[in-house]
Amino acid sequence: MKQKETIIKVLTYIKKYRFVVILSLFLAALTVVSTLYIPILTGDAVDLIVDKGLVDMSGVLAIMKKIAVIMLITGVAQWVMNTCNNYITYHVIRDIRQDAFHKLEILPLKYLDAKAYGDIVSRVIADVDTFADGLLMGFTQLFTGVLTIVGTLVFMLITNIPITLVVVCITPVSFLVAKFIATKTHSMFKAQSEARGEQTILIEEMVGNQKIVKAFSREEAVKEQFAEINGRLEKCSLKAIFFSSITNPSTRFVNSLVYAGVGVFGALLAIKGGISVGRLSCFLSYANQYTKPFNEISGVITELQNAIVCAGRIFALIEEEGQIPDAADAVKLKETQSDVKLSSVSFQYVPEKELIRNLNLTVKPGQRVAIVGPTGCGKTTLINLLMRFYDVNGGSIAVDGTDIRNITRGSLRTNFGMVLQDTWLRTGTIADNIRMGKPDATDAEVIEAAKAAHAHSFIKRLPKGYDTVITEDGGSLSQGQKQLLCIARVMLCQPPMLILDEATSSIDTRTELRIQNAFAKMMEGRTSFIVAHRLSTIKEADVILVMKDGNIIEQGTHDSLLAAGGFYAELYNSQFAASV
C-alpha cells in the first residue's frame, strides 16, 4: 500500500475526532504564542537593566509577574493538549483494532488458510502498537513543532527583518537533510516490519508445536531458522535506526549554524545601534526556538515512516475482501427435513488445480452416509462445502430443495452438529465448553450430554468438576478427553444433521464402542455424514461413498461394495490383512 493512500486512511479514522483535533490545534497555537511572547518580555526586562545606573526594578518585577502568569497558562494548555492527543491516538487505535478484529471474523477461510497466523497476530498487535507510538508523537510534537516554526517566523519578522532573512536562508538545509533521510528509511522500516512478522510466525509455530519439534529433534534446525530471520531483522533494524539516528545530529549542526549566524549578524547590528541588546537576546531565543522544532520534526518523520509502514500492513488486512455476505433474500433454515442434494458440484482451492469435478449425490432424510477414500481425495473438502466454509465453484448444494447459498450461514450451520478430528476448546469452564452450541442449556442438560458422550466420569475426577477452568489448548486434558468434550457439545445440541470427521480417532477402543452406540442412537432419524479411515466403524452406514481424486467412484452398502471387489474392497482388505 502506498504512503499517500495509507495517510489518507489514517486521516479518515482521525476525522471522527475532528472536534478534539481542532481543540488540540487551538491549544497548540495558544501554547506556541504564549511561549513566543515570553522572549519579548525577557528582552524588555534586559533593556531595563542594561545601562549602568538605570536599573528599573519595579518594571522588571512587573514583567516577571506577567511571565509567571503566561507560564501558568502555557502549562495548563500543554496538559490539556496532551490529554486531547492521547484521547485521539488511543481512540483511533481502538477503532483500527476493532475493524481489524471484525474483519478477521468475516474473512473467508481461504484467506486464513493461505496466511500464517503469526503474521496476522503481528499486524493486529505489534504493528498497531508501533503505529500508535508514531501517531502520538505526530500529534504531540509535529503540530506544536510546525506552529512553533510559523509563529517564531512571524515574531522574528515583526522584530527585525534583516536578521530573519539570515535565519530563513540557512533553514532549508534542515529540510533537505530530513527529506533525504526519510526517503532512505521508509524501505528499511518496511523490511524491518516484514522481518518482525516472519519472526512472530516462527515463534508462534514453535511454541505451539514444541512437542513435535522435540519429537523430531528439530531443535537445532529451528535455532538456525530463527537465527537467520533474527539476523535479517538485526540488519534491517540497524540500518533503519542508523539512518534515523543521524537525522537529529545533522539538523542540530544546521541549527547551530543558524544560531551562530544570528549571533554574529545581530551583534554587528547592535554595535551600530540597529537593535537593542534586549531585542538581540529576544532574537537569539527565537533563533533557538525556531530551529529546535526541526530537530523534533526530523525525529518524528523517521518514526512516522515506521508508523506508516505498520499502518499500511494493518490497513491491507482491514481491506481484504470478506466472505460473500448472505443474500438479501436468504432464508433461515428452521425445521429442516434433512434432505441434501449435490448437483454437478465442482471445486478447487486454487484455480490451476481442480479437486472436485462434477460430483452428484442425493442423501435422503435420516440416511447415514459414510465417506471414505485415500488422503487428499476430497473428503474433508466435501464437509467444508456442506458447511459453506467454502462455496462451490460450479454446480449447487441444496438442503430441502433450497440452494445453501440462498440460506443464511448461521441457520445452515446451526442445523449441523460437527465433531472433527482436531478438537477446539476455549478458555472457560468445562460446562462452558460443552454449553457452547446451546448457551441456555441447564446444568442437568449439560451433565446428561456429558454422560451420553462418556465424559462424565473423567469430568467428576477433575478438581472442580464441571466448574474446572481450562485454557484453549485443554490444559492437562488428554487428546481423547478433549474429543469427548467436543462430542458432548453435539450430544447437547441434538442437531437435525450430523458431520463426524474422524470423531473418535483419539479415543480408546472400549470408550469408542460405547460412543459409537451413543452416536448410533443419536443418528436415528438424522441425516449423518461420517468421514472415516477405520472402515470397521462404518459397516452400519446406509450408504458408503468411495472417493478418489475428487470423484465418487463407488457407492453402496458395506456388503455390496465388498462383493463388488473394487477400490473399497482393496481399502478394507488392506486394513484387515494382518488379522486374516
C-alpha positions in Angstrom: 0.0 0.0 0.0 1.4 3.4 -1.0 2.3 6.1 1.6 -0.3 8.6 0.3 -3.1 6.0 0.4 -2.1 5.0 4.0 -2.0 8.6 5.2 -5.5 9.3 3.7 -6.9 6.2 5.5 -5.3 7.4 8.8 -6.9 10.8 8.3 -10.3 9.1 7.7 -10.0 7.5 11.1 -8.9 10.8 12.7 -11.8 12.6 11.1 -14.2 11.1 13.6 -12.5 13.0 16.3 -12.1 16.3 14.4 -13.5 18.5 17.2 -10.9 17.1 19.6 -8.3 17.7 16.9 -9.4 21.3 16.5 -9.2 21.8 20.3 -5.7 20.3 20.3 -4.7 22.6 17.4 -6.1 25.6 19.2 -4.3 24.7 22.4 -1.1 24.1 20.5 -1.4 27.6 18.9 -2.1 29.1 22.4 1.0 27.3 23.8 3.2 28.5 20.9 2.0 32.1 21.1 2.4 32.3 24.9 5.9 30.6 24.7 7.0 33.1 22.0 5.7 36.1 23.9 8.0 35.3 26.9 11.2 36.1 25.0 9.8 39.6 24.2 9.1 40.2 27.8 12.5 38.9 28.7 14.1 41.2 26.1 12.1 44.2 27.6 13.4 43.2 31.1 17.0 43.1 29.8 16.6 46.6 28.3 15.5 47.8 31.8 18.8 46.7 33.4 21.4 47.0 30.6 22.5 50.6 31.3 24.7 51.4 34.3 22.7 53.3 37.0 19.5 53.0 35.0 18.0 49.8 36.5 14.2 49.8 36.7 13.5 47.0 39.3 9.8 47.8 39.6 9.4 47.4 35.8 11.4 44.2 35.9 9.2 42.9 38.7 6.0 43.7 36.8 7.4 41.9 33.7 8.3 38.8 35.9 4.7 38.7 37.1 3.5 38.7 33.5 5.9 35.9 32.7 4.7 33.8 35.7 1.0 34.2 34.6 1.9 33.3 30.9 3.9 30.2 32.1 0.9 29.0 34.1 -1.4 29.4 31.2 1.1 27.6 28.9 1.4 24.7 31.4 -2.3 24.2 31.7 -2.7 24.4 27.9 0.0 21.9 27.3 -1.5 19.5 29.8 -5.0 19.7 28.2 -3.4 19.4 24.7 -1.5 16.3 25.6 -4.7 14.8 27.1 -6.5 15.5 23.8 -3.7 14.0 21.8 -3.8 10.8 23.9 -7.6 10.7 23.6 -7.4 10.9 19.8 -4.5 8.4 19.4 -5.8 5.7 21.6 -9.4 6.0 20.3 -8.1 5.8 16.7 -6.0 2.7 17.7 -9.1 1.2 19.3 -11.1 1.8 16.2 -8.4 0.3 13.9 -8.1 -2.8 16.2 -11.8 -3.3 16.3 -12.1 -3.0 12.5 -9.2 -5.5 12.1 -10.8 -8.0 14.5 -14.2 -7.6 12.9 -12.6 -8.3 9.5 -10.9 -11.4 10.9 -14.4 -12.6 11.9 -15.7 -12.3 8.3 -12.6 -13.2 6.3 -13.2 -16.3 4.2 -11.3 -19.4 5.3 -9.3 -19.3 2.1 -7.5 -16.2 3.4 -6.8 -17.7 6.8 -5.7 -20.9 5.3 -3.2 -19.1 3.0 -1.7 -16.8 5.7 0.5 -17.6 8.6 -1.3 -16.9 11.9 1.8 -15.3 13.4 1.8 -12.6 10.7 -1.8 -11.8 11.3 -1.2 -11.5 15.1 1.9 -9.4 14.4 -0.2 -7.0 12.3 -3.0 -6.6 14.9 -0.8 -6.3 17.9 2.8 -5.2 17.2 2.2 -3.1 14.1 -0.7 -1.3 15.7 1.4 -0.6 18.8 4.2 0.9 16.6 1.6 2.9 14.7 0.2 4.2 18.0 3.7 5.4 19.1 4.2 7.2 15.8 0.7 8.8 15.8 1.0 10.1 19.3 4.5 11.5 18.6 3.0 13.1 15.5 0.2 14.8 17.5 2.4 15.8 20.4 5.4 17.1 18.5 4.5 17.6 14.9 1.6 20.0 15.4 3.4 22.0 18.0 6.7 22.0 16.0 5.1 23.3 12.8 3.1 26.0 14.7 6.3 27.0 16.6 8.2 27.4 13.3 5.4 29.5 11.7 4.9 31.5 14.9 8.5 32.2 15.5 9.0 33.3 11.9 6.1 35.8 12.3 7.5 37.2 15.6 11.0 37.5 14.1 9.7 39.3 11.1 8.0 41.8 13.4 11.1 42.2 15.5 13.8 42.5 12.8 13.6 41.6 9.1 17.3 41.5 8.1 18.2 39.0 10.9 15.1 37.0 10.0 16.4 36.7 6.4 19.6 35.2 7.7 17.7 32.5 9.6 15.4 31.8 6.6 18.3 31.4 4.2 20.1 28.8 6.2 17.0 26.8 7.4 16.2 24.9 4.1 19.3 22.8 4.6 17.4 21.1 7.5 14.5 20.2 5.2 16.9 18.7 2.6 18.7 16.6 5.3 15.4 15.4 6.8 13.9 14.6 3.3 17.0 12.6 2.3 16.9 10.5 5.5 13.1 10.0 5.4 13.3 8.7 1.8 16.1 6.2 2.8 14.4 4.9 6.0 10.9 4.1 4.6 12.1 1.0 2.7 14.3 0.0 5.7 11.4 0.2 8.1 9.2 -1.8 5.7 11.8 -4.6 5.6 12.1 -4.4 9.4 8.3 -4.8 9.8 8.1 -7.7 7.4 11.1 -9.5 9.1 9.4 -9.0 12.5 6.3 -10.6 11.1 8.3 -13.6 10.0 9.9 -13.9 13.4 6.4 -13.8 15.1 5.2 -16.5 12.8 8.2 -18.8 13.6 7.9 -18.2 17.4 4.1 -18.8 17.4 4.5 -22.1 15.4 7.4 -23.4 17.5 5.9 -22.5 20.9 2.6 -24.0 19.9 4.2 -27.2 18.5 7.0 -27.7 20.9 6.3 -31.4 21.4 6.5 -32.0 17.6 9.8 -30.1 17.4 11.3 -32.2 20.2 9.8 -35.5 18.9 11.6 -35.0 15.6 14.7 -33.5 17.1 14.3 -30.3 15.1 15.7 -28.0 17.9 18.9 -27.2 16.1 17.2 -26.7 12.7 14.7 -24.3 14.3 17.5 -22.4 16.1 19.2 -22.0 12.7 16.0 -20.8 11.1 15.4 -18.3 13.9 19.0 -17.1 13.8 18.6 -16.4 10.0 15.4 -14.4 10.5 16.8 -12.7 13.6 19.9 -11.8 11.6 17.9 -10.2 8.8 15.8 -8.3 11.4 19.0 -7.1 13.1 20.4 -5.8 9.8 17.1 -4.1 8.8 16.8 -2.6 12.2 20.4 -1.4 12.4 20.1 0.3 9.0 16.8 1.9 9.8 18.0 3.0 13.3 21.3 4.3 11.9 19.8 6.5 9.3 17.1 7.7 11.6 19.6 8.4 14.3 21.8 10.7 12.1 18.8 12.9 11.5 19.0 14.7 14.8 22.7 15.4 14.8 22.6 16.6 11.2 19.7 19.0 11.8 21.4 20.1 15.1 24.5 21.1 13.1 22.4 23.2 10.7 20.6 24.8 13.7 23.9 25.7 15.3 24.9 27.5 12.1 21.6 29.4 12.3 22.2 30.4 15.9 25.8 31.5 15.1 24.7 33.5 12.1 22.1 35.3 14.2 24.6 36.0 17.0 27.3 37.4 14.7 25.0 39.4 12.5 22.9 40.7 15.4 26.0 41.7 17.4 27.2 43.8 14.4 23.8 45.3 14.1 23.6 46.1 17.9 27.1 47.8 17.7 25.7 50.1 15.0 22.6 50.8 17.1 20.3 48.9 14.7 18.9 46.7 17.5 18.9 46.9 21.3 20.6 44.3 23.5 17.3 43.2 24.8 15.9 42.7 21.3 19.0 40.8 20.3 18.6 38.4 23.3 15.0 38.0 22.3 16.1 37.2 18.8 18.7 34.7 19.9 15.9 33.0 21.9 13.7 32.9 18.8 16.5 31.5 16.7 16.9 28.7 19.2 13.1 28.1 19.4 12.8 28.3 15.6 15.5 25.6 14.9 14.5 23.3 17.8 11.3 22.0 16.2 13.4 21.0 13.1 15.2 18.5 15.4 12.0 17.2 16.8 10.2 17.1 13.5 13.1 15.2 11.8 12.9 12.6 14.6 9.2 12.5 14.2 9.5 12.0 10.5 11.6 8.8 10.9 9.1 7.5 13.5 6.2 8.3 11.2 7.9 6.4 8.4 7.9 3.3 10.6 4.3 4.0 11.8 3.0 4.5 8.2 4.6 1.2 7.1 2.9 -0.6 10.0 -0.4 1.2 9.3 -0.2 0.1 5.7 0.1 -3.6 6.8 -2.9 -3.3 9.1 -5.0 -1.5 6.5 -4.1 -4.2 4.0 -5.7 -6.7 6.4 -8.7 -4.5 7.0 -9.3 -4.0 3.3 -9.1 -7.7 2.5 -12.2 -8.9 0.7 -14.5 -10.5 3.3 -16.6 -13.6 2.7 -19.6 -13.1 0.4 -22.5 -11.9 2.7 -25.8 -13.7 2.9 -28.1 -12.8 0.1 -30.7 -10.2 0.9 -33.5 -12.7 0.4 -31.6 -15.6 2.1 -34.0 -17.8 4.1 -33.5 -19.1 7.6 -33.4 -22.9 7.8 -35.6 -23.9 10.7 -37.4 -27.2 10.7 -35.4 -29.0 8.1 -36.3 -32.4 6.6 -32.5 -33.0 6.3 -32.7 -33.8 2.6 -29.3 -33.0 1.0 -28.6 -33.0 -2.8 -25.3 -32.2 -4.6 -25.7 -31.5 -8.3 -22.7 -31.3 -10.7 -20.5 -29.8 -7.9 -17.0 -28.6 -8.9 -14.5 -27.0 -6.6 -10.8 -26.1 -6.4 -8.8 -24.3 -3.7 -6.5 -22.8 -6.3 -7.6 -22.1 -9.9 -4.9 -24.2 -11.5 -5.7 -27.4 -9.6 -9.2 -28.8 -9.7 -10.1 -31.0 -6.8 -13.8 -32.0 -7.1 -15.3 -32.4 -10.6 -19.0 -32.9 -11.5 -19.9 -34.5 -8.1 -23.6 -35.7 -7.8 -25.1 -37.1 -4.7 -28.6 -37.4 -3.2 -29.0 -38.0 0.5 -32.4 -38.9 1.8 -33.6 -37.7 5.2 -32.3 -39.8 8.0 -29.6 -41.6 5.9 -26.2 -42.3 7.4 -23.6 -41.5 4.7 -20.1 -42.6 5.1 -17.3 -41.0 3.1 -14.1 -42.9 2.6 -11.0 -42.7 0.4 -7.3 -42.1 0.4 -5.8 -38.9 1.9 -6.4 -35.8 -0.2 -9.3 -37.3 -2.2 -11.7 -34.5 -1.1 -13.5 -36.0 2.0 -12.9 -33.0 4.3 -13.4 -30.6 1.4 -16.9 -32.1 0.9 -17.6 -31.3 4.6 -16.3 -27.7 4.1 -18.7 -27.3 1.2 -21.7 -28.6 3.1 -21.0 -26.2 6.0 -20.3 -23.3 3.5 -16.8 -22.7 4.9 -16.1 -22.6 1.1 -18.6 -22.0 -1.7 -18.7 -24.3 -4.7 -17.1 -23.1 -7.9 -19.7 -24.9 -10.1 -23.0 -26.7 -9.6 -25.0 -26.5 -6.4 -25.7 -28.0 -2.9 -29.3 -27.9 -1.7 -30.9 -28.7 1.6 -34.6 -29.4 1.4 -34.6 -28.2 -2.2 -33.0 -24.8 -1.4 -29.6 -23.9 -2.6 -27.4 -23.4 0.5 -26.2 -20.1 -1.0 -29.7 -18.9 -0.5 -29.8 -20.0 3.1 -28.2 -17.8 5.9 -24.9 -19.3 7.0 -25.9 -19.1 10.7 -29.1 -21.1 10.3 -27.4 -23.6 8.0 -24.6 -24.3 10.4 -27.0 -24.4 13.4 -28.7 -27.4 11.7 -25.4 -29.3 11.5 -23.7 -30.9 14.5 -20.0 -31.2 13.8 -17.3 -33.2 15.5 -13.8 -33.1 13.9 -10.6 -34.9 14.4 -9.0 -31.7 15.5 -10.6 -30.5 18.8 -11.3 -26.9 19.6 -11.8 -25.6 23.1 -11.9 -22.1 24.5 -10.8 -20.6 27.8 -13.5 -21.2 30.4 -15.1 -23.9 32.5 -15.8 -27.5 31.3 -19.5 -26.6 31.4 -19.0 -23.5 29.3 -17.2 -25.6 26.6 -20.0 -28.2 26.5 -22.7 -25.4 26.5 -21.1 -23.6 23.6 -23.7 -24.6 21.0 -26.6 -24.2 23.4 -25.8 -21.3 25.8 -29.2 -21.5 27.6 -28.8 -25.2 28.5 -29.3 -26.1 32.1 -26.7 -27.8 34.3 -28.8 -31.0 34.2 -28.8 -31.0 30.4 -25.0 -30.4 30.3 -24.5 -33.4 32.7 -26.8 -35.6 30.6 -24.9 -34.7 27.4 -21.6 -35.5 29.1 -22.9 -38.8 30.3 -24.1 -39.7 26.7 -20.6 -38.8 25.5 -19.0 -40.9 28.3 -17.2 -37.8 29.5 -19.0 -37.5 32.9 -16.7 -39.9 34.8 -13.4 -38.1 33.9 -15.0 -34.6 34.5 -16.1 -35.6 38.0 -12.5 -36.5 38.7 -11.3 -33.0 37.9 -10.6 -30.6 40.8 -13.8 -28.6 40.4 -15.7 -31.0 38.2 -17.8 -29.1 35.6 -16.5 -25.8 37.1 -12.9 -26.6 36.3 -11.3 -23.8 34.2 -9.3 -24.9 31.2 -7.4 -23.0 28.5 -7.9 -23.1 24.8 -5.3 -26.0 24.5 -7.2 -28.0 27.1 -4.5 -27.7 29.8 -3.8 -31.1 31.3 -6.6 -32.9 29.4 -5.6 -35.7 27.1 -6.5 -35.6 23.4 -9.1 -38.2 23.9 -10.7 -36.2 26.8 -10.8 -33.1 24.7 -12.5 -35.0 21.9 -15.1 -36.3 24.4 -16.0 -32.7 25.3 -16.5 -31.9 21.7 -18.7 -34.9 21.3 -20.7 -33.8 24.4 -21.4 -30.5 22.7 -23.1 -32.2 19.9 -25.0 -34.5 22.2 -26.3 -31.4 24.0 -27.4 -29.6 20.8 -29.1 -32.6 19.2 -29.0 -31.0 15.7 -31.0 -32.5 12.8 -27.9 -33.2 10.7 -24.5 -34.6 11.8 -21.0 -34.4 10.5 -18.5 -36.7 12.1 -15.0 -36.3 10.7 -12.8 -39.0 12.5 -14.8 -38.1 15.6 -13.4 -40.9 17.7 -9.8 -41.0 16.4 -8.2 -40.2 19.8 -10.4 -42.4 22.0 -9.6 -45.8 23.4 -11.3 -48.8 21.8 -13.6 -49.6 24.7 -14.9 -46.0 25.0 -15.1 -45.8 21.2 -17.5 -48.7 21.1 -19.7 -47.0 23.7 -19.7 -43.7 21.8 -20.4 -45.5 18.6 -23.5 -46.9 20.2 -24.5 -43.5 21.5 -23.9 -42.0 18.1 -26.0 -44.8 16.5 -28.9 -43.9 18.8 -28.4 -40.2 18.1 -28.3 -40.7 14.4 -31.7 -42.4 14.2 -33.8 -40.2 12.0 -31.0 -37.7 11.4 -29.0 -37.3 8.2 -25.4 -38.0 9.0 -22.1 -37.6 7.2 -19.3 -39.8 8.6 -15.7 -39.4 7.4 -13.7 -42.3 8.5 -10.3 -44.0 7.8 -11.1 -47.0 10.0 -13.6 -48.8 7.8 -14.7 -51.1 10.7 -16.6 -48.1 12.2 -18.9 -47.5 9.1 -20.2 -51.0 8.5 -23.7 -50.0 9.5 -23.9 -46.9 7.2 -26.9 -46.8 4.9 -24.6 -45.7 2.0 -20.9 -45.6 1.6 -19.3 -43.1 -0.8 -15.8 -44.1 -2.0 -14.0 -41.0 -3.2 -10.8 -40.8 -5.2 -9.3 -37.7 -6.9 -12.4 -35.6 -6.1 -14.9 -38.1 -7.6 -17.2 -40.6 -6.2 -16.0 -43.8 -7.8 -18.1 -46.3 -5.9 -21.4 -46.1 -3.9 -23.3 -48.7 -1.9 -23.5 -50.6 1.4 -20.6 -52.2 3.1 -21.6 -55.7 1.9 -22.4 -54.7 -1.7 -19.1 -52.9 -2.0 -17.1 -55.8 -0.7 -18.9 -58.1 -3.1 -18.1 -55.8 -6.0 -14.4 -56.3 -5.3 -13.5 -52.7 -6.2 -11.4 -50.0 -4.6 -13.4 -50.1 -1.3 -12.7 -53.9 -1.1 -9.0 -53.1 -1.6 -9.0 -50.5 1.2 -10.9 -52.8 3.6 -8.8 -55.8 2.9 -5.6 -53.8 3.3 -6.7 -52.7 6.8 -7.5 -56.3 7.9 -4.9 -58.2 6.0 -2.8 -58.7 9.2 -5.7 -60.3 11.0 -6.8 -62.7 8.2 
